[in-house]
Amino acid sequence: MAKKNTKTAKTAGTHKTRIESDSMGEMHVHADMLHGATTQRAVLNFPVSGRPVPPQVIAAYLELKRACAQANVKLKELPRDKGQAIVDACERLLEDFADRRAEVMRHFPIDVYQTGSGTSSNMNVNEVIANTASLMAGKKIGSKDPLHPNDHVNYGQSSNDTFPTAMQVAGAVALNEQLLPALKRLHKALDAKARQWDKHVKIGRTHLMDATPIRVGQEFSGYAAAVAYAVARAELARDVLATNMPIGGTAVGTGINANPRFARTVCAILSKDLGIGFQEAENHFEAQATRDCVVEASGLLKTIAVSLSKIANDIRWMGSGPRCGLGELVLPATQPGSSIMPGKVNPVICESVIMVACRVVGNDASITLGGFGGVGSLLELNVAMPLIADNLCESIELLANACDMFRSKCIEELELHKEATQTVERSLMMVTSLAPVIGYDNAAKCAKEAYKSGETIRAYVLRNKLVEPKLLDKLLDPTAMTKPGGKGPGGG
């Protein structure tokens, strides 16, 4: 059988092939590919998007398979030599993955729109590991010596518990290593601007209309706080994914063909290897029948996206101009803004962040639908897992990249326009601090009459002798108006 599996032949095309077999029979596979017959069937069955399962999920799968092999050896379920062969193959693949990811990914070609349980991708990983072990042992690729993809690499496992586990590992690792550091860097940059500009008073705006004064530092402290909350949300998303691991449930959550201690042993190994506190699911039937933990994590990512879009949109508004807009901030000029208007510069970094936010919100909708009963979650298994995994990984990666781009190409280079604080005196809403002294109705009249006459509130009140000059100076102190205190009706 081994000899039959490894013979080569010519296809109708130009590629040299070998013949591999699985439980359904023989398949021609490109001679230099590490996957086997089951993978090739899936490649032929699902010519949909041309986009494979995300590399983050494949890397997580390799980490998981290594941990499973170590656990099976520790529990005396696999012979030590078989377990070590799996570990060595996984480590070789992970090392190659880190150095030349694109080249290694060609061995994992199955379209993301495949079987809803991810069975094809689980077998793809099993076959690649087994064939890698064959090459490392000096055996022919496809010989299933020293490892069989099912009997050894997949021992004590099912696609139904490994694929959801792999997506959760991928998400938790990406959150921990990519998004969280990027958010923390962005928070630091925003906080620095808040401190730098804390003494500069500008006019506040509500409904895009003039409102009472605010310090630029206060405005940016709000942005910094929003990103601090985003950090907390990303940490929660990581923990939600890490603490409900389906591994060990095998086919339907019962744990058939798996050692009772297998799941917690695997989680302990992954925790040590990846520096994240992975925990076995409290209820394996829930963990495999639903993707609620991923839906929750995605909802937190959506909230982060909404926060970032708000900050980016505010900054592009404040940078509008340079002469006929708000013109309060000077955004860095990153590229020409128009093919027809010479010298025009646009807030392109802010626009990119906003588009990323839109995509993340759309991904969240797909993940939510994938988790729906009747769409993805059905009886003992969710059958939209590759879709969910793809959208989860993309959202995390996009947000992480957008945060670093926003910080380095916009926030850190932002400047405060020299005229940003010179419009405060002109605001009719300066009258707000007079309301406790002259009454709301009289203050409203002042604002309307000053608007008609083109005067400032100060000039109108002085001309009409409505408030003593010394008291007026105190009431119309812009910095004092940015602090709590005073009496009378609030703004709004």
N, C-alpha and C positions, 0 to 999 in steps of 0.2 A: 504493500500500500504506500509506504513512504517513497519508494522509487517511482510509482505512478504519479504521486503528488508533485514531484519535483522535476519531471521531464519538461523540456521546453519545446515550443512550436512557434511557427510564424502565423500571425493573424493576417486577415485580408489587408490590413494597413501595413505600416512600416515598423510598428513596435514589436519587439521580441517579447514573447509571453512565456509563462510557465502555467501548468495546470495544478490548481489546488482544489480541494474538495471540502464540503461540509455535510451536514445531515441531509441536504437536499440534492447532493451530487457534485459534479465537477464544474469548475468555472475557469476560464482563461483570465489570468491576472498579469499585468505588466511585470516583466521579469525583475525589474529593479525596485518594485514597490514592496513595502514591508507588510501591507495588509493581506488578507486572504480572501477566500471565496465568499463568505457572508458579507464582507464589506463591498466586494465587487457587485454582488446582487443589489445592494442598496444604492450604489452609485448609478446603476442602470435603471433602478425603479424610481428614483427621485430626481429627475433632471429639472428642478424647479427654479431656484434662484441663482445657482452657481456660487452661493456663499455657504461655506462649511460651518459646522458648529464652532463657536468662538474658541480661539486658542486658549483663553483663560480656563475654559471648561476642560479642554484636553489636558492642560498642565495640571489642573486639580485632579483629574481622573488618574493621572500617573502618580501623583502624591497619594491618592486614595488606594490604588492598587498596591503600591509599595507598603503602605501601612497594613493593608489586609493580609499581605503575605507574611509580614512580621508577626501579626497577631496570630495567624494560623500556625506558624512555627512555635510561637510561645505557648499556644494552647495544645500543641502536639497534634494538630489536625493535618498538617502537611509535613512531609519529610524535610529536614533542614536543607538538603541540597536543592530541592525544588523551590523552597521559599527563597533561598539565597539567589537562585537564578532569576526569580521574578524581581527581587530587590535590585540586583545588579543591572538588569535590563531597564528597569524604571529609572535608575540613576543615570545610566548612559543616555537615555532619551531626554531626561530633564536637563542634563548638561548640554546636550546638543540643542535642545529647545532654547536654552538661555543664550547660546552663542549664535544660532542661525535658525530662528523660529520659522521663517517663511519656508525654508527648505524642508524642515521636519514636518511642517503642516501638510505637505503634499501627500504624506502617508495617511492623513485623516481627511479624506475628500468628501465625505457624505454630506449632502445638503442639509441645511438646518430644518427644512420642511420635509421631514422624514416620518418614520413611525413615531407616534405621539409619546411613547414611553421612553424613547431614546435607545431602544434595544440595538438598533443598528450601530450606534456610536459606541455602546458598551462592548459589543463584539469586535468592532474596529480596534478599540484599545487593546482588548484581549489578544487579538491576532498580531498586532504590531509588537506587543511585548513578547509574545511567544516566538515570533520570527527574529526579533532582536536577540533573544536568548540563544536561538539556533546559531546565528552568525557569531555570537560571542563564544560559543562552544565549539566553533569550527565545523558545524554541521551545515547541511544545505538548507537554504531558506524554504519554508513550507514543509519541512520534515516533521514538525511537531515533536522535535527532540532537542532539548530535554523537556520542553514544556508543551502541554496541550492547552489551547486557549480556554476551553471550558473546564476540563478536569482539574487544572492546576491554577491558572491565572484567575479564573472566576470562582474558585472554591469558596463555598459558604456565602455566595453572593447571587444577586439577580440584577438585571437591568433596572427592575422596578424599585430597588433601594439604592443602587449605586449612582444612577443618573441624577436623581434629586439630591443625593448627598454631594455629588461632584459640583452641581450648580451652586449649592450652598457654600461649599468650600471656596469655589471660585469667587463668589460674591463677597464672602467675608474677607478673603485675602486681598481682593482689589480695594475694598473699602479701607482696610487697615493700612495697606502699603501705597495706595495711590490717592484716593479721595481725601482721606483724613489729613495726610500731610499737606496736600494742596489747599484744603480749607484753612488749616492753621496758618499757612503762609499768607493767604489772602487776609485773614483776620488781623495778622500782625501789621500788614501794610495799611489797612483801613484804620486801625487803631493809631498808627503813627500819624496819619493825616488828621485824625480827630484831635490829637494832642497839639500838632503843629499849628492848626488853624483855630484853636479854641478861643482866642481873643478877638477874632474877626467877626463882626456883626453884619449880617445881610438881612434882606427882607425874607420872611417866610412866605410860603404860598399854600393855600388850600383851594381845591377846585381849579388849580392853575392861576388863581387870582391872588392879588396882594393880600397878605395877612400880617400878623405882628412880627417883630424882629426875632431872629434866631441866630445863634452863633454858628458859623460854618462847622466848628468843631462838634457842636451838638448834633448837627445833621449827620456828620460822618460817624459820630459815636453810635447813632442808630444803625448805620450800615454795619459797623463792626459788631454790634450786639446781634444783629440778624445772622451774621456769619458764625458767631459764637454758638448761637442756637443750632445752626446748621451742623457744626462740629458734634454737638450733643446728639443730634438726630442721626448723623452718620454712625456714631458709636452705637446707638440703639439698633440701627439697621444691621450692623455687623453682629451684634450679640443675638438678635432675633434669628439670624441665619445660623449662627454657630451653636445655639443651644437646643436645636430641635432636629438632630441628625437622624435620617431614616435608616442608615446602614444597620444591618442586622435583621431587618424585617423580611428580607428576601422577597418572595413572590407577592404575597398579599398582606404582609405585616405579621404573620404568625411566627416567622423565624425558622421555617422548615429548612433543613439541611445546613443550619448554622449553629455553631456552639453558643450556648446561652450567654457566655461571657465575651463573645466575639465583638459585639458593638461597642461596649465600653472600653475594651482593649484597643480597638481601632481608634476611638476618639482620644484616648490617652496618648497614643503614638502621634496622631495628627497634632494634638495640642503642643506636644514637645517639639515637633519638627517645625511647626508654622508659627508658634508663639501666640496662638489664639485659643481661648478656652472652649473647645468643642465638647459638646455633651450629647449623649444618646437621647433620643426622643423619649418623652415620658409615655407616649402612646404611639406605637408604630402604625396602628391602623389610621390614625389621623395624619401622621407624618407622610404616609404614602398615598392616601386617598385624596389629599388636598395639597395645595401649594400656598396655603394661607400665610405662612411665614414669609414667603417671597412677595406676596401681594402687600403685606404690611411693610416690608423693607422698601418696596417700590414706592409705596405711598409716602414714605419718609424722603426718598430721593426726589419725588415730585415736589414736595414742600421746599426742599433745598433749591430746586430749580426755580420755583416761584420767587423765592427770596433773591436769588441772583438776578433774575430778570428785572425785579423792582429796582435794585441798586443800579444795574446797567442802564435802565431807562431813565432814571433820575439824572444820572451823570451825563447822558447825552442831551437831555433837556437843558441842564445847567451849562453845558458847553455849546449850546446852539448859538449861531452867529456866523462869523465873529463880530459883526457890527450891528446886525439887525435882529438878533435873537436875545436870549437872556444874557449870554456872554459872561457868566460868573466864573466858569472854569475854563482853563485852557487845556484842551485835550492834546496829547502828543500826536504829531503828524506822522502817520505810519505809511501812507501811500497816497498817490494822487486820487482825488475823489470823483473826477469826471473826465470823460473823453471829449467833452465839448466845452466845458467851462474851465479855462486855465486857472490854476492856483486854488481850486476848490479842494477842501479837505473834509472828509466825512468821519463820523464816529463809528468806524467799521468794527473796532474791537467790541464795542458795546452791542452792535448789531449781531455779531457772531455769538456772543453770550446769550442774547435773547433767542436766537434760532436754536441754540442748544437746549435752552429751557423748553421751547416748544416741542422739540423732539422727545425730551424726557417725559413730558406730559403725555405725548402720544404713545410712547413705550409703556407708560403706566396703564394706559387704557387697554393695550394689548395684553399686558400681564394680568390685569383684572379680568378681562374676558377669558383668558386662558385658565384662570382659576375658577370660573363659573361652573356650577353644576349644570350638566347638559351640554356644555361646550368642552371644557377641559377635564374637570373633576367628575369622575363617573364610577360609582360603586367603590371598588378597592384600589383604584388607580387613577391618577391624573394622566390624561393623554394629550396634553399640549406642552409637555416639558421642554422640548428643544426650543419652541417659540419663546417660552417664558425665560429660559436661560439666556437666549440670544439678546432679548430686550433688556434683561437685568444687567448683563455685562456691558452692553453698549451704553446704557445710562450712566453707569459708574465711570466708565472710561471717558465719556464725553464731558461729564461734570468735572472730573479731575483735570482734564486738559484745558477746559474752559477757565477754571479757577486760576491755573498757572498763567495762561495767556492774559487774562483780565488783570492779574496782579502785575506781571512784568511789563506788559505793553500798554497799560493804561494807568492803573492806580498809582504805581510808584512814580510815574512821570507826570502826574497831574500837577497843574499849577493853578493858583488862585488869581483870577484876573484882577488887575489893579483897580478896576472900577466896580468890582463886585460889591463893595461895602458903601459905595457912594450914592446908592439909590434909596437907602433907608429913610432919609429925611423926607423924600418925596412921597412916601407911601401914605395914603389916606387912612390906613388902618393904625397909624400911630395914635389916632384919636381914641383907641380902645382904653388907654391908660387914663383918659380924661373922664370916662363914663362914671367912675365912682364919685367924681367931684361935681360934674355938671349934669349928670343924669344921662341915661341911654338915649332918650329922644333928642335931647339937645346935642349930644355927641354925634348922632346920626345926621342931624341938620348941618353940623359943622363940616362933616365929610362931604355931604352933597354940595354945599355952597362953595367949599374950597375947590372941589372938582370943577364947578362951573367957572370960577374965577381964575383957575390955574394956579392957585396958591398952595403952599404947603399948609399942613394943619397948624404948625407953629405960627406962620405968618398970619393966617386967618384969625386965630384966637387972639394974638397980640393986637391986630388991627381993631378987633371988636371988643377988646378989653374984657374977655370972658374969664381969664385966669391971671392972677398976678405973675409977672415975669419970672421971679425966683422959683415959685411953685411950678410954673410951667416947665422950666428947665429940668426940674427934678422929675416931673411926670413924664417928660419926653426924652429921658436919658435912654438911648437904645440898649446899652448893656444891661441896665437895670430891668428893662422889659424882657430880657431873656432869662430872668430868674423868677422863682416862685415868690409870691407876696402880693401886696396890694389888696384892695377890697373892691366889691362890686360884681357885676355880671361877668361871666366868662366869655371868651370868644366863641365863634362858631357861625 
